[in-house]
Each structure stands twice: as C-alpha cells, then as structure tokens.
Amino acid sequence: MLMNGTEAARHIVEKAAADAAALKVATGVTPCLATVLVGSDPASVTYVRMKQNRSAKAGIGSWHVELPDTITTATLVAALTELSQDPDVHGILLQHPVPAHIDERAAFEAIAPEKDVDGVTMHSFAAMAFGEPGFASATPGGILRLLDEYEVELAGKHAVVVGRSPILGKPVGMLLLARDATVTYCHSRTADLAAHTREADILVAAVGRPNFIKGADIKPGAVVVDAGYNPGNVGDVDFASAAEKASLITPVPGGVGPMTIAVLLEQTVEAARRQVAR
C-alpha cells in the first residue's frame, strides 16, 4: 500500500493557512519565510520556487535572496545573520547543499534558533533530541507525520535508518527513538548492511544513492520510507521489488517530499506566532 504524502501534506498546509490567516486577523502580521539560494543549481532553483509557490497558496509571505556561487562563507553568514535580525522575517530556509567551498555548518549556525523552521541548527537538533521546545528538521518531521497519518505503530518496533546526515538520518533516528522505537543507524561503512535492513520493521532510506536498497533487503511486511531523491525522480529504494515485500511504502515523488514542505510551512506559522507573542 502506498503512503500518499501529497494527500497528507494537503491537510497540514490547509491547517497552516488557516492559522496564518487567524494570526493576521489578530495581530496584523503575515508569517514570512525567507529562502536563501546560493548559485543556480537547477534542482535547487526548482525546490525553492516550489516552496515559494506553496507559501503563497498558504497565505505565507516569502522573501527570496539569491547569492552567486562564488561568495565566501563569511558573506553567506552575514546575509543569514541580517535575516535573523529582521523582525519582518519569521522563518529562514537555506537551500542545501551549498557549494563545496562554503562551510555549510557555519552558515546553518548563523540562523537564529527561533527562525530555524527547517530544523538545521545544532540548537534545533539538541532541542529535538531532548524533547525540548524547538523546530524539528523538516524532512524527519514530515516522515513522522506521515507514519502517524497511516497509523504506523512505532513503540517497540525496530527502526533501521540508512544514512547519517545531520539534517535527515540522524534527526529522524532521534524522533523515532523519542516515540519508543528501537533504532539502528546504518551507513556506507556498515558491514553486511542487508543483514540489518532485513530486520527492520520500519526502514528509512536516506543514503542518497539511486535504487540502493532492493526488495531482497527488506523484511516482509516492513514499512518502507524512501527519503531519497535522485535524478530522474528515482529514490534510494528499488520501488518495484520493494513494493512486493513492504506493507506500506512511500513513492518517489509524492511521498516524503510534500511532507517536508508542509512541515516547513507549518513551522513558519508557528515561528511567527511565537515571535509575535514575545
């Protein structure tokens, strides 16, 4: 059975739009998301445009900053710091990845925690891991919401996360752990990876390699979440063979992606609400 992220995301965005409208009526403030794009990578340009369009439909203002791919880390940090200090900006998204010569972590850390609606800072990760107030990483947060939408029981289940990036693999494991799943992290140096994935009740693929996980690597009846997106609309899971084994599986596209944007918008509205209330 497919887990339809497009449909689940629609409900989240509709609620975010209603909350944004209510906030504007009550305070005169329109939630605003600032997107920062470094360079002109076609995929990144498309992602940012999609987020801007979804923001507009949800009644969320957008402010777009484009920077050349020749800029320094210091210049990018300065731009993000300026947005963090702007009272008219409530959420900040730095489209990643950034060019290789830029210190991405330094750039992320220039985002004020209260405006980190993409959940990429160390502050946000720590708050999420310890169950304190903050913003979840948008894609991991979207994955948990999608699992909830399909009433997937997490407590006591064995979740295997393939991938350890600081904005996807690591945080999704923390969110699953907080819901009482037993979590195994795997990565490119994991010995006999298939032995681990075949034991997973819930398998999250976030390794960034097309068709990396095959149906033979999946436990019958497992819930499979493909968080990968590779050229040609291909995920990290070989969908055809995996779908024969999985009880639930996300398509690519139309699975995790829409949920990421929905959570981003929801958290932008919540950030605006918190900032207005201060």
Backbone as CSV, one residue per row, in Angstrom:
resi,resn,N_x,N_y,N_z,CA_x,CA_y,CA_z,C_x,C_y,C_z
1,MET,0.848,-1.205,0.000,0.000,0.000,0.000,0.882,1.254,0.000
2,LEU,0.494,2.214,-0.828,1.263,3.453,-0.915,0.919,4.400,0.235
3,MET,1.938,5.077,0.753,1.724,6.168,1.699,1.732,7.461,0.888
4,ASN,0.581,8.033,0.713,0.412,9.197,-0.148,0.765,10.480,0.606
5,GLY,1.989,10.962,0.412,2.425,12.168,1.096,1.728,13.414,0.583
6,THR,1.344,13.406,-0.677,0.680,14.581,-1.256,-0.633,14.869,-0.546
7,GLU,-1.403,13.820,-0.300,-2.705,13.993,0.349,-2.536,14.371,1.817
8,ALA,-1.607,13.691,2.509,-1.386,14.002,3.922,-0.873,15.428,4.089
9,ALA,-0.013,15.862,3.180,0.547,17.211,3.260,-0.520,18.272,3.050
10,ARG,-1.501,17.963,2.211,-2.561,18.930,1.929,-3.290,19.327,3.206
11,HIS,-3.539,18.364,4.066,-4.241,18.659,5.315,-3.400,19.575,6.219
12,ILE,-2.097,19.320,6.271,-1.208,20.136,7.105,-1.163,21.569,6.581
13,VAL,-1.045,21.711,5.265,-0.953,23.049,4.661,-2.260,23.808,4.841
14,GLU,-3.387,23.122,4.727,-4.678,23.785,4.934,-4.788,24.330,6.354
15,LYS,-4.329,23.544,7.315,-4.346,23.997,8.715,-3.383,25.168,8.905
16,ALA,-2.194,25.096,8.291,-1.225,26.187,8.401,-1.783,27.466,7.793
17,ALA,-2.487,27.334,6.664,-3.085,28.505,6.018,-4.143,29.139,6.906
18,ALA,-4.955,28.313,7.552,-5.980,28.839,8.461,-5.337,29.537,9.654
19,ASP,-4.269,28.958,10.176,-3.576,29.562,11.313,-2.903,30.878,10.909
20,ALA,-2.347,30.914,9.691,-1.716,32.148,9.210,-2.750,33.259,9.058
21,ALA,-3.907,32.908,8.537,-4.977,33.899,8.365,-5.465,34.404,9.716
22,ALA,-5.594,33.501,10.667,-6.051,33.898,12.002,-5.037,34.812,12.676
23,LEU,-3.753,34.510,12.494,-2.707,35.348,13.080,-2.740,36.755,12.482
24,LYS,-2.976,36.830,11.179,-3.019,38.139,10.527,-4.208,38.957,11.022
25,VAL,-5.350,38.303,11.186,-6.536,38.999,11.686,-6.303,39.506,13.108
26,ALA,-5.666,38.673,13.920,-5.489,39.009,15.332,-4.399,40.035,15.581
27,THR,-3.351,40.013,14.760,-2.167,40.841,15.038,-1.744,41.743,13.892
28,GLY,-2.267,41.497,12.698,-1.835,42.251,11.531,-0.547,41.735,10.920
29,VAL,-0.025,40.635,11.456,1.253,40.086,10.996,1.019,38.918,10.040
30,THR,1.678,38.969,8.897,1.667,37.853,7.950,2.955,37.059,8.126
31,PRO,2.887,35.774,8.445,4.103,34.978,8.570,4.942,35.066,7.294
32,CYS,6.256,35.194,7.458,7.143,35.378,6.304,8.292,34.388,6.358
33,LEU,8.486,33.661,5.263,9.590,32.717,5.121,10.612,33.292,4.154
34,ALA,11.852,33.419,4.609,12.941,33.875,3.741,13.694,32.661,3.225
35,THR,13.829,32.573,1.907,14.594,31.490,1.295,15.900,32.062,0.749
36,VAL,16.983,31.343,0.983,18.308,31.784,0.541,18.868,30.720,-0.375
37,LEU,19.209,31.130,-1.588,19.748,30.210,-2.588,21.132,30.691,-3.016
38,VAL,22.117,29.807,-2.906,23.478,30.119,-3.332,23.748,29.389,-4.639
39,GLY,24.008,30.149,-5.705,24.258,29.542,-7.002,22.965,29.311,-7.765
40,SER,23.064,28.551,-8.847,21.904,28.359,-9.726,21.723,26.895,-10.112
41,ASP,22.002,26.001,-9.176,21.768,24.588,-9.442,20.312,24.388,-9.829
42,PRO,20.032,23.765,-10.984,18.646,23.657,-11.463,17.700,23.000,-10.463
43,ALA,18.147,21.936,-9.813,17.275,21.251,-8.849,16.960,22.160,-7.665
44,SER,17.977,22.881,-7.184,17.763,23.778,-6.053,16.836,24.927,-6.423
45,VAL,17.017,25.455,-7.626,16.140,26.535,-8.096,14.692,26.051,-8.120
46,THR,14.491,24.837,-8.610,13.143,24.258,-8.671,12.560,24.082,-7.277
47,TYR,13.371,23.562,-6.342,12.892,23.343,-4.974,12.470,24.653,-4.324
48,VAL,13.293,25.691,-4.497,12.991,26.979,-3.876,11.719,27.575,-4.475
49,ARG,11.579,27.482,-5.788,10.383,28.018,-6.435,9.133,27.281,-5.939
50,MET,9.258,25.977,-5.771,8.133,25.188,-5.279,7.740,25.632,-3.874
51,LYS,8.740,25.869,-3.029,8.457,26.297,-1.658,7.817,27.689,-1.640
52,GLN,8.269,28.559,-2.536,7.671,29.891,-2.609,6.208,29.816,-3.050
53,ASN,5.942,28.962,-4.044,4.574,28.821,-4.536,3.654,28.261,-3.459
54,ARG,4.141,27.252,-2.742,3.331,26.670,-1.674,3.101,27.680,-0.553
55,SER,4.113,28.495,-0.284,3.963,29.532,0.744,2.858,30.500,0.369
56,ALA,2.879,30.953,-0.881,1.881,31.921,-1.346,0.474,31.353,-1.225
57,LYS,0.316,30.073,-1.583,-1.012,29.452,-1.512,-1.503,29.319,-0.076
58,ALA,-0.556,29.260,0.855,-0.922,29.124,2.274,-1.023,30.472,2.977
59,GLY,-0.907,31.562,2.215,-1.010,32.877,2.820,0.222,33.269,3.611
60,ILE,1.355,32.665,3.274,2.624,32.965,3.944,3.485,33.802,3.009
61,GLY,3.979,34.914,3.514,4.823,35.766,2.703,6.167,35.116,2.439
62,SER,6.808,35.485,1.362,8.128,34.938,1.063,9.086,36.047,0.664
63,TRP,10.308,35.879,1.056,11.373,36.822,0.758,12.535,35.985,0.252
64,HIS,12.917,36.212,-1.001,13.928,35.353,-1.613,15.241,36.108,-1.777
65,VAL,16.322,35.466,-1.371,17.657,36.032,-1.503,18.496,35.098,-2.383
66,GLU,18.974,35.609,-3.500,19.840,34.830,-4.386,21.261,35.358,-4.285
67,LEU,22.206,34.450,-4.108,23.615,34.812,-3.990,24.434,34.001,-4.995
68,PRO,25.479,34.594,-5.562,26.294,33.853,-6.539,27.072,32.723,-5.879
69,ASP,27.397,31.694,-6.656,28.106,30.546,-6.090,29.574,30.835,-5.799
70,THR,29.997,32.080,-6.077,31.383,32.478,-5.803,31.546,33.152,-4.447
71,ILE,30.454,33.320,-3.706,30.554,34.035,-2.434,31.352,33.232,-1.408
72,THR,31.800,33.934,-0.384,32.531,33.290,0.703,31.572,32.867,1.807
73,THR,32.068,32.035,2.690,31.274,31.651,3.858,30.889,32.880,4.672
74,ALA,31.828,33.794,4.822,31.578,34.994,5.623,30.434,35.825,5.048
75,THR,30.375,35.923,3.731,29.304,36.689,3.096,27.953,36.029,3.313
76,LEU,27.930,34.720,3.190,26.681,33.991,3.415,26.246,34.098,4.873
77,VAL,27.181,33.959,5.796,26.876,34.088,7.223,26.302,35.478,7.517
78,ALA,26.887,36.490,6.891,26.408,37.858,7.110,24.978,38.029,6.608
79,ALA,24.669,37.431,5.460,23.313,37.538,4.904,22.303,36.841,5.808
80,LEU,22.668,35.675,6.321,21.765,34.932,7.203,21.603,35.625,8.554
81,THR,22.668,36.242,9.024,22.605,36.993,10.279,21.669,38.189,10.140
82,GLU,21.753,38.863,8.991,20.876,40.011,8.745,19.406,39.586,8.726
83,LEU,19.116,38.456,8.084,17.740,37.956,8.066,17.283,37.559,9.474
84,SER,18.197,36.989,10.247,17.866,36.586,11.618,17.483,37.778,12.480
85,GLN,18.054,38.940,12.158,17.805,40.140,12.949,16.629,40.957,12.429
86,ASP,16.060,40.564,11.295,14.965,41.309,10.680,13.639,40.883,11.311
87,PRO,12.932,41.784,11.970,11.675,41.418,12.644,10.556,41.028,11.688
88,ASP,10.681,41.384,10.404,9.646,41.039,9.438,9.811,39.628,8.870
89,VAL,10.935,38.989,9.175,11.202,37.619,8.733,10.998,36.687,9.919
90,HIS,10.168,35.670,9.737,9.852,34.768,10.852,10.503,33.399,10.724
91,GLY,10.806,32.991,9.487,11.465,31.716,9.256,12.510,31.863,8.167
92,ILE,13.587,31.078,8.274,14.680,31.154,7.300,14.995,29.756,6.789
93,LEU,15.087,29.636,5.476,15.477,28.387,4.834,16.707,28.631,3.968
94,LEU,17.808,27.988,4.294,18.978,27.986,3.419,18.897,26.729,2.574
95,GLN,18.697,26.903,1.269,18.599,25.741,0.390,19.940,25.011,0.356
96,HIS,19.894,23.723,0.637,21.129,22.942,0.648,21.035,21.835,-0.400
97,PRO,22.170,21.365,-0.877,23.523,21.710,-0.417,23.996,23.044,-0.990
98,VAL,24.967,23.641,-0.299,25.612,24.855,-0.785,26.889,24.438,-1.526
99,PRO,27.506,25.337,-2.300,28.753,24.985,-2.982,29.809,24.457,-2.023
100,ALA,30.648,23.573,-2.529,31.586,22.818,-1.692,32.557,23.697,-0.905
101,HIS,32.884,24.885,-1.422,33.882,25.720,-0.738,33.292,26.455,0.476
102,ILE,31.983,26.378,0.647,31.328,27.071,1.767,31.192,26.126,2.956
103,ASP,31.438,26.637,4.135,31.255,25.886,5.370,29.762,25.874,5.688
104,GLU,29.099,24.794,5.290,27.644,24.730,5.444,27.222,24.801,6.901
105,ARG,27.973,24.154,7.780,27.609,24.175,9.195,27.682,25.587,9.754
106,ALA,28.717,26.337,9.384,28.828,27.722,9.848,27.640,28.547,9.349
107,ALA,27.225,28.280,8.123,26.077,29.001,7.566,24.800,28.653,8.327
108,PHE,24.576,27.377,8.568,23.385,26.971,9.320,23.350,27.632,10.697
109,GLU,24.504,27.678,11.349,24.544,28.205,12.717,24.322,29.708,12.772
110,ALA,24.346,30.379,11.611,24.050,31.815,11.577,22.545,32.078,11.632
111,ILE,21.741,31.025,11.499,20.287,31.169,11.559,19.849,31.177,13.020
112,ALA,19.118,32.195,13.409,18.622,32.275,14.785,17.722,31.081,15.074
113,PRO,17.889,30.412,16.217,17.089,29.217,16.524,15.588,29.438,16.411
114,GLU,15.117,30.627,16.810,13.676,30.876,16.760,13.158,31.035,15.328
115,LYS,14.085,31.152,14.355,13.692,31.261,12.954,14.138,30.041,12.139
116,ASP,14.672,29.041,12.825,15.193,27.843,12.158,14.058,26.865,11.864
117,VAL,13.174,27.248,10.955,11.992,26.443,10.671,12.307,25.201,9.843
118,ASP,13.535,25.093,9.342,13.964,23.884,8.630,14.681,22.917,9.577
119,GLY,14.903,23.363,10.821,15.490,22.493,11.835,16.890,22.023,11.523
120,VAL,17.777,22.951,11.106,19.118,22.548,10.671,20.227,22.937,11.644
121,THR,19.919,23.724,12.656,20.966,24.177,13.573,21.221,23.135,14.660
122,MET,22.371,23.264,15.311,22.689,22.372,16.420,21.706,22.576,17.573
123,HIS,21.262,23.814,17.765,20.278,24.101,18.801,18.994,23.322,18.549
124,SER,18.530,23.328,17.302,17.293,22.618,16.970,17.456,21.121,17.150
125,PHE,18.613,20.588,16.752,18.847,19.146,16.900,18.840,18.759,18.373
126,ALA,19.522,19.550,19.188,19.582,19.243,20.621,18.201,19.327,21.255
127,ALA,17.440,20.369,20.916,16.095,20.519,21.473,15.222,19.331,21.085
128,MET,15.327,18.918,19.824,14.543,17.790,19.342,14.945,16.501,20.058
129,ALA,16.259,16.278,20.196,16.755,15.056,20.819,16.365,14.960,22.290
130,PHE,16.282,16.113,22.962,15.952,16.121,24.388,14.466,16.380,24.652
131,GLY,13.675,16.498,23.579,12.246,16.721,23.754,11.901,18.093,24.271
132,GLU,12.753,19.068,23.987,12.515,20.441,24.426,11.884,21.247,23.287
133,PRO,11.301,22.410,23.591,10.669,23.219,22.542,11.680,23.635,21.469
134,GLY,11.261,23.546,20.246,12.120,23.915,19.123,11.464,23.442,17.843
135,PHE,12.221,23.456,16.767,11.682,23.034,15.483,12.400,21.778,15.008
136,ALA,11.620,20.780,14.609,12.186,19.540,14.088,12.743,19.774,12.695
137,SER,13.748,18.999,12.324,14.207,19.019,10.938,13.000,18.688,10.056
138,ALA,12.833,19.451,8.997,11.575,19.396,8.248,11.297,18.033,7.621
139,THR,12.295,17.426,6.995,12.047,16.122,6.376,11.797,15.038,7.418
140,PRO,12.646,14.898,8.459,12.326,13.924,9.507,10.970,14.176,10.164
141,GLY,10.666,15.446,10.425,9.364,15.758,10.997,8.235,15.327,10.082
142,GLY,8.428,15.535,8.782,7.424,15.113,7.812,7.259,13.606,7.765
143,ILE,8.371,12.892,7.917,8.314,11.425,7.918,7.483,10.924,9.099
144,LEU,7.712,11.502,10.279,6.940,11.072,11.457,5.457,11.378,11.289
145,ARG,5.163,12.525,10.702,3.756,12.880,10.488,3.101,11.915,9.496
146,LEU,3.849,11.495,8.496,3.305,10.560,7.509,3.063,9.190,8.139
147,LEU,3.979,8.754,8.976,3.782,7.485,9.685,2.544,7.554,10.581
148,ASP,2.353,8.690,11.228,1.168,8.871,12.065,-0.106,8.856,11.224
149,GLU,-0.035,9.488,10.059,-1.206,9.549,9.176,-1.691,8.143,8.822
150,TYR,-0.746,7.228,8.667,-1.093,5.847,8.307,-1.117,4.926,9.523
151,GLU,-1.153,5.539,10.701,-1.316,4.819,11.963,-0.296,3.695,12.125
152,VAL,0.952,4.008,11.801,2.036,3.045,11.975,2.466,3.053,13.438
153,GLU,2.381,1.927,14.094,2.793,1.803,15.483,4.321,1.848,15.551
154,LEU,4.863,2.718,16.392,6.308,2.881,16.488,6.877,2.269,17.772
155,ALA,6.132,2.345,18.837,6.626,1.861,20.125,6.974,0.377,20.041
156,GLY,8.191,0.051,20.449,8.636,-1.328,20.471,9.086,-1.878,19.136
157,LYS,8.930,-1.118,18.069,9.327,-1.591,16.745,10.811,-1.327,16.495
158,HIS,11.387,-2.132,15.603,12.791,-1.956,15.235,12.857,-1.085,13.984
159,ALA,13.389,0.107,14.134,13.543,1.039,13.016,15.004,1.067,12.582
160,VAL,15.237,0.911,11.308,16.592,0.977,10.760,16.668,2.190,9.834
161,VAL,17.607,3.071,10.121,17.825,4.274,9.321,19.117,4.094,8.532
162,VAL,19.023,4.145,7.225,20.204,4.022,6.376,20.591,5.423,5.924
163,GLY,21.609,5.972,6.545,22.029,7.343,6.296,22.244,8.055,7.615
164,ARG,23.216,8.950,7.658,23.552,9.609,8.927,23.799,11.106,8.760
165,SER,23.139,11.728,7.794,23.332,13.164,7.607,22.755,13.911,8.795
166,PRO,23.312,15.088,9.121,22.850,15.830,10.300,21.475,16.447,10.154
167,ILE,20.925,16.480,8.946,19.612,17.091,8.771,18.564,16.080,8.312
168,LEU,18.951,14.795,8.207,17.973,13.788,7.814,18.159,12.497,8.612
169,GLY,19.227,11.769,8.357,19.415,10.482,9.003,19.472,10.556,10.520
170,LYS,20.347,11.397,11.040,20.488,11.485,12.500,19.213,11.978,13.175
171,PRO,18.602,13.069,12.719,17.400,13.534,13.421,16.201,12.605,13.298
172,VAL,16.028,11.907,12.173,14.869,11.013,12.084,15.026,9.866,13.071
173,GLY,16.275,9.434,13.297,16.506,8.409,14.306,16.142,8.892,15.700
174,MET,16.457,10.139,16.002,16.123,10.711,17.310,14.607,10.810,17.499
175,LEU,13.898,11.199,16.443,12.446,11.309,16.545,11.810,9.937,16.731
176,LEU,12.335,8.933,16.054,11.822,7.576,16.217,12.113,7.048,17.614
177,LEU,13.294,7.347,18.117,13.677,6.929,19.467,12.745,7.559,20.506
178,ALA,12.408,8.821,20.292,11.520,9.519,21.219,10.116,8.913,21.240
179,ARG,9.784,8.185,20.183,8.484,7.510,20.105,8.595,6.039,20.501
180,ASP,9.684,5.698,21.186,9.887,4.368,21.766,10.181,3.271,20.752
181,ALA,10.655,3.651,19.563,11.179,2.646,18.638,12.611,2.316,19.052
182,THR,13.065,1.124,18.700,14.466,0.754,18.878,15.165,1.058,17.564
183,VAL,16.167,1.926,17.600,16.733,2.486,16.371,18.140,1.962,16.097
184,THR,18.357,1.520,14.866,19.686,1.155,14.379,20.057,2.115,13.260
185,TYR,21.223,2.734,13.391,21.748,3.581,12.317,22.704,2.763,11.455
186,CYS,22.526,2.852,10.148,23.452,2.233,9.204,23.963,3.306,8.247
187,HIS,25.054,2.989,7.583,25.677,3.983,6.698,26.571,3.280,5.688
188,SER,27.364,4.049,4.953,28.154,3.493,3.847,29.222,2.510,4.304
189,ARG,29.604,2.563,5.578,30.630,1.653,6.078,30.063,0.536,6.953
190,THR,28.763,0.409,6.973,28.144,-0.663,7.747,28.445,-2.009,7.092
191,ALA,28.990,-2.940,7.865,29.271,-4.275,7.348,27.965,-5.055,7.216
192,ASP,27.797,-5.740,6.081,26.610,-6.558,5.802,25.340,-5.763,6.065
193,LEU,25.193,-4.683,5.330,24.046,-3.793,5.505,22.718,-4.533,5.398
194,ALA,22.618,-5.438,4.442,21.355,-6.139,4.215,20.913,-6.934,5.438
195,ALA,21.865,-7.423,6.219,21.510,-8.170,7.431,20.757,-7.280,8.409
196,HIS,21.071,-6.000,8.419,20.383,-5.051,9.292,19.021,-4.654,8.716
197,THR,18.992,-4.330,7.422,17.740,-3.865,6.830,16.681,-4.966,6.825
198,ARG,17.096,-6.219,6.740,16.126,-7.323,6.741,15.486,-7.542,8.103
199,GLU,16.021,-6.884,9.128,15.457,-6.989,10.478,14.564,-5.802,10.817
200,ALA,14.412,-4.883,9.893,13.692,-3.636,10.179,12.184,-3.797,10.043
201,ASP,11.475,-3.405,11.097,10.024,-3.263,10.989,9.697,-1.980,10.229
202,ILE,10.523,-0.963,10.456,10.394,0.328,9.773,11.757,0.660,9.192
203,LEU,11.815,0.844,7.896,13.073,1.121,7.212,13.022,2.509,6.595
204,VAL,13.965,3.357,6.978,14.062,4.705,6.413,15.332,4.774,5.573
205,ALA,15.169,4.977,4.279,16.305,5.057,3.363,16.635,6.517,3.104
206,ALA,17.831,6.923,3.525,18.236,8.322,3.375,19.724,8.377,3.061
207,VAL,20.141,7.569,2.096,21.565,7.419,1.804,22.021,8.196,0.572
208,GLY,21.069,8.605,-0.273,21.425,9.397,-1.442,22.020,8.610,-2.589
209,ARG,21.600,7.347,-2.731,22.070,6.506,-3.839,20.854,5.884,-4.524
210,PRO,20.708,6.070,-5.825,19.508,5.583,-6.514,19.371,4.065,-6.468
211,ASN,18.163,3.613,-6.143,17.826,2.183,-6.119,18.804,1.360,-5.289
212,PHE,19.296,1.946,-4.218,20.342,1.316,-3.412,19.826,0.102,-2.636
213,ILE,18.602,0.193,-2.139,18.022,-0.884,-1.339,17.021,-1.651,-2.191
214,LYS,17.241,-2.959,-2.292,16.400,-3.814,-3.130,15.345,-4.527,-2.287
215,GLY,14.376,-5.088,-2.971,13.344,-5.825,-2.285,13.880,-6.974,-1.459
216,ALA,14.944,-7.613,-1.926,15.550,-8.733,-1.197,16.146,-8.298,0.130
217,ASP,16.365,-6.980,0.291,16.968,-6.442,1.522,15.917,-6.040,2.548
218,ILE,14.650,-6.337,2.277,13.557,-5.830,3.105,12.805,-6.982,3.761
219,LYS,12.461,-6.805,5.014,11.679,-7.777,5.765,10.237,-7.788,5.251
220,PRO,9.654,-8.957,5.023,8.259,-8.998,4.574,7.346,-8.270,5.568
221,GLY,6.509,-7.386,5.029,5.581,-6.642,5.867,6.147,-5.372,6.463
222,ALA,7.388,-5.044,6.154,8.006,-3.840,6.710,7.351,-2.575,6.146
223,VAL,7.486,-1.491,6.903,7.089,-0.170,6.431,8.335,0.504,5.881
224,VAL,8.293,0.901,4.620,9.474,1.445,3.949,9.255,2.917,3.605
225,VAL,10.130,3.756,4.132,10.079,5.193,3.864,11.301,5.568,3.042
226,ASP,11.072,5.978,1.811,12.166,6.346,0.912,12.329,7.862,0.948
227,ALA,13.357,8.315,1.660,13.616,9.748,1.792,14.656,10.223,0.791
228,GLY,15.009,9.372,-0.157,15.999,9.749,-1.165,15.339,10.382,-2.370
229,TYR,16.080,11.253,-3.024,15.603,11.820,-4.281,16.811,12.011,-5.178
230,ASN,16.836,11.268,-6.266,17.959,11.276,-7.186,17.484,11.677,-8.580
231,PRO,18.394,12.077,-9.456,17.991,12.498,-10.801,17.084,11.474,-11.478
232,GLY,16.081,11.994,-12.174,15.142,11.118,-12.841,13.993,10.659,-11.974
233,ASN,13.747,11.373,-10.859,12.666,11.006,-9.930,12.842,9.592,-9.393
234,VAL,14.070,9.279,-9.018,14.393,7.951,-8.504,14.767,8.062,-7.031
235,GLY,14.215,7.186,-6.213,14.534,7.190,-4.794,15.729,6.323,-4.469
236,ASP,15.955,6.109,-3.179,17.041,5.253,-2.713,16.633,3.785,-2.666
237,VAL,15.337,3.538,-2.803,14.798,2.181,-2.760,14.350,1.775,-4.156
238,ASP,14.672,0.542,-4.535,14.167,-0.001,-5.799,12.674,-0.286,-5.605
239,PHE,11.850,0.623,-6.081,10.435,0.619,-5.718,9.729,-0.671,-6.131
240,ALA,9.938,-1.117,-7.357,9.182,-2.267,-7.863,9.389,-3.506,-7.000
241,SER,10.639,-3.805,-6.683,10.909,-5.011,-5.894,10.546,-4.812,-4.423
242,ALA,10.730,-3.597,-3.920,10.421,-3.330,-2.512,8.921,-3.364,-2.258
243,ALA,8.140,-2.878,-3.210,6.690,-2.837,-3.033,6.088,-4.228,-2.890
244,GLU,6.761,-5.232,-3.434,6.276,-6.607,-3.318,6.447,-7.154,-1.908
245,LYS,7.355,-6.549,-1.123,7.642,-7.049,0.224,7.026,-6.182,1.318
246,ALA,6.935,-4.881,1.065,6.524,-3.933,2.099,5.005,-3.935,2.307
247,SER,4.588,-3.658,3.552,3.159,-3.472,3.813,2.745,-2.051,3.465
248,LEU,3.660,-1.105,3.691,3.468,0.300,3.335,4.767,0.814,2.746
249,ILE,4.660,1.659,1.723,5.865,2.207,1.106,5.550,3.578,0.526
250,THR,6.525,4.490,0.605,6.340,5.816,0.021,6.802,5.818,-1.434
251,PRO,6.062,6.488,-2.309,6.522,6.650,-3.686,7.519,7.804,-3.776
252,VAL,8.264,7.830,-4.861,9.138,8.975,-5.181,8.891,9.341,-6.632
253,PRO,8.365,10.557,-6.881,7.962,11.594,-5.918,6.572,11.314,-5.333
254,GLY,6.126,12.210,-4.470,4.779,12.117,-3.924,4.695,11.468,-2.560
255,GLY,5.837,11.182,-1.965,5.838,10.575,-0.644,6.343,11.537,0.410
256,VAL,7.653,11.497,0.655,8.262,12.318,1.699,8.336,13.796,1.302
257,GLY,8.597,14.071,0.038,8.812,15.450,-0.409,7.715,16.425,-0.030
258,PRO,6.453,16.137,-0.346,5.380,17.069,0.016,5.258,17.276,1.524
259,MET,5.580,16.248,2.292,5.508,16.364,3.749,6.569,17.319,4.278
260,THR,7.745,17.314,3.652,8.815,18.228,4.057,8.365,19.670,3.937
261,ILE,7.784,20.007,2.782,7.332,21.383,2.548,6.190,21.743,3.496
262,ALA,5.287,20.801,3.726,4.158,21.065,4.608,4.621,21.385,6.025
263,VAL,5.565,20.606,6.543,6.084,20.853,7.890,6.839,22.178,7.936
264,LEU,7.573,22.486,6.878,8.287,23.763,6.803,7.316,24.934,6.930
265,LEU,6.202,24.871,6.223,5.219,25.953,6.272,4.531,26.003,7.632
266,GLU,4.187,24.852,8.157,3.558,24.794,9.476,4.467,25.423,10.529
267,GLN,5.742,25.103,10.461,6.684,25.621,11.454,6.953,27.112,11.252
268,THR,6.824,27.607,10.022,6.962,29.048,9.777,5.828,29.817,10.458
269,VAL,4.620,29.290,10.351,3.478,29.938,11.001,3.648,29.897,12.516
270,GLU,4.101,28.762,13.033,4.310,28.649,14.472,5.423,29.593,14.932
271,ALA,6.483,29.741,14.123,7.566,30.666,14.476,7.043,32.091,14.552
272,ALA,6.201,32.455,13.587,5.620,33.801,13.597,4.766,34.012,14.841
273,ARG,3.968,33.012,15.174,3.111,33.120,16.359,3.941,33.330,17.624
274,ARG,5.009,32.588,17.760,5.854,32.697,18.946,6.546,34.060,19.005
275,GLN,7.001,34.544,17.839,7.717,35.820,17.826,6.781,36.983,18.119
276,VAL,5.555,36.904,17.630,4.585,37.955,17.908,4.215,37.974,19.392
277,ALA,4.188,36.789,19.983,3.766,36.668,21.380,4.827,37.099,22.385
278,ARG,6.049,37.290,21.929,7.129,37.639,22.866,6.934,39.040,23.460
